Amino acid sequence: MTLDVERVAHGGIFVAHHEGRVVFVADAIPGERVVARIFDQSKDRFWRAETIEVLEASPDRRRHVWAEASVERAPEHRAGGAEFGHVEITRQRALKAEVLVDALARFGGVERDVVVEPVSASLAPDVDLDAGTGWRTRVRLHVAADGSVGPYAARSHTVVPVASLPLAVPALTALAPLGERFAGARAVDLIAPSVGDAALVVVDDERMPRAPRPTIVERVGDRDFTLDRDGFWQVHSGAAATLTSAVHDLIDAEGFDPRAANHDLYGGVGLLAAAVGDRFGDAVRITSVESDARATEHAGANLADWVGARAVTARVDRYLDELATSAGRAELTRLADATIVLDPPRSGAGRAVVDRLAELRPRQLVYVACDPVALARDVGLLRAHGYELEALRAFDLFPNTHHVEAVARLRAIV
Ligand SMILES: C[S@@+](CC[C@H](N)C(=O)[O-])C[C@H]1O[C@@H](n2cnc3c(N)ncnc32)[C@H](O)[C@@H]1O
């Protein structure tokens, strides 16, 4: 069917209408007229479609940065993971800003403009800023039944053979075994830490114990972080430094008390706790809370510079429950004076964590979010508890994809 594409929606897709029904269409740009193929009619309220041909192109359409993901290919053979690669980079950022603004209004009840900022060239020297390529330090290639490797096609688990990985950093494009066969394996992981050589890891069966687990080092500014090679780390080569400086920038220094019960929730190996420590000095008291025991172990060592830093293995919801029931009066006061950084997974912190946090009433929250809707929902919940969204920045940590990272500061007002 022919569709007139109206606006961007959450998830890297675009809104059009057909005979009064919403159609979410991929690989388009608002303002375009496209021929699309419906691939999902299972819902009454909306259908899902993929662009087959562009009849009237947006001035912001460009040749896709990844030939194998281009609209010229049949949708089932288009590589996934670069769903904005056909859009000029400044328009990509504008689309991401629209999604964030819209989510904040609809789910957070907040009217606010936001600019999605590119990662500074000085923090990611290998990145081509216009193309948005050369930034991915982690790539997973999947293995097909015949042993060939590649990304999954968009919206499916079909492995697509590719000749290049333009989003990856040069060390990974050099290492990628794109024409090789890995019969019997599940996946091939490519990892390029900022210190030392890139690694290729054949993933056989994740249920098998993999001891001893190799570690790597990531450097941010002049600080080193040790972590498991397969542990969580920010994917864009400039992301860790960008988020460190955003946390420095967004914490309100006047409201920061180094002796309060400051926290880095969902702390990983301590990146953002270290950002707080570096900003406010040796005397900072901060606790990193992380559910993965190996990551916590590394966080403990990575934060050893600060005598007041601790790393705890716990689920954040349970940790806060325990704190709310066991903290004495002095500790509750230190919590009320605290700055709490939180960087939850894509699903966000959620109601249980937000309710507990609001009860403990820390003075300021710095919320790092990789999903605009989850952030907006949590902002809405926090506003209902008397927190105000005071400051917000957003960063293009995933160029050529629809993903965007936001950092928000909220303050307890009543
Ligand atoms: C987005 S990462 C952030 C890590 C860290 N801030 C960084 O930038 O490197 C989220 C982290 O939360 C952890 N996590 C996920 N669910 C959790 C939970 N319920 N409680 C505690 N940690 C959790 C994950 O293991 C992961 O390390």
The ligand as an SDF file (V2000), in Angstrom:
LIG
                    3D

 27 29  0  0  0  0  0  0  0  0999 V2000
   22.6650    0.3020   32.2470 C   0  0  0  0  0  0  0  0  0  0  0  0
   23.7600   -0.6620   33.2300 S   0  0  0  0  0  0  0  0  0  0  0  0
   24.6160    0.6260   34.0750 C   0  0  0  0  0  0  0  0  0  0  0  0
   25.9230    0.2660   34.6960 C   0  0  0  0  0  0  0  0  0  0  0  0
   26.8370    1.4320   35.0480 C   0  0  0  0  0  0  0  0  0  0  0  0
   26.1340    2.5880   35.5590 N   0  0  0  0  0  0  0  0  0  0  0  0
   27.6790    1.8210   33.8580 C   0  0  0  0  0  0  0  0  0  0  0  0
   27.4000    2.8690   33.2460 O   0  0  0  0  0  0  0  0  0  0  0  0
   28.6380    1.0910   33.5140 O   0  0  0  0  0  0  0  0  0  0  0  0
   22.6590   -1.3330   34.3880 C   0  0  0  0  0  0  0  0  0  0  0  0
   23.2840   -2.2310   35.4420 C   0  0  0  0  0  0  0  0  0  0  0  0
   22.2380   -2.6080   36.3500 O   0  0  0  0  0  0  0  0  0  0  0  0
   22.4110   -3.9710   36.7310 C   0  0  0  0  0  0  0  0  0  0  0  0
   21.0620   -4.3950   37.1540 N   0  0  0  0  0  0  0  0  0  0  0  0
   20.0200   -4.7940   36.3920 C   0  0  0  0  0  0  0  0  0  0  0  0
   18.9270   -5.0000   37.1500 N   0  0  0  0  0  0  0  0  0  0  0  0
   19.2870   -4.7250   38.4320 C   0  0  0  0  0  0  0  0  0  0  0  0
   18.5970   -4.7210   39.6870 C   0  0  0  0  0  0  0  0  0  0  0  0
   17.3100   -5.0500   39.7640 N   0  0  0  0  0  0  0  0  0  0  0  0
   19.2680   -4.3620   40.7870 N   0  0  0  0  0  0  0  0  0  0  0  0
   20.5860   -4.0310   40.7170 C   0  0  0  0  0  0  0  0  0  0  0  0
   21.2910   -4.0000   39.5750 N   0  0  0  0  0  0  0  0  0  0  0  0
   20.6580   -4.3320   38.4370 C   0  0  0  0  0  0  0  0  0  0  0  0
   22.9970   -4.6250   35.5100 C   0  0  0  0  0  0  0  0  0  0  0  0
   23.7110   -5.7930   35.8930 O   0  0  0  0  0  0  0  0  0  0  0  0
   23.8890   -3.5170   34.9420 C   0  0  0  0  0  0  0  0  0  0  0  0
   25.1910   -3.6160   35.4630 O   0  0  0  0  0  0  0  0  0  0  0  0
  1  2  1  0
  2  3  1  0
  2 10  1  0
  3  4  1  0
  4  5  1  0
  5  6  1  0
  5  7  1  0
  7  8  2  0
  7  9  1  0
 10 11  1  0
 11 12  1  0
 11 26  1  0
 12 13  1  0
 13 14  1  0
 13 24  1  0
 14 15  1  0
 14 23  1  0
 15 16  2  0
 16 17  1  0
 17 18  1  0
 17 23  2  0
 18 19  1  0
 18 20  2  0
 20 21  1  0
 21 22  2  0
 22 23  1  0
 24 25  1  0
 24 26  1  0
 26 27  1  0
M  CHG  2   2   1   9  -1
M  END
$$$$
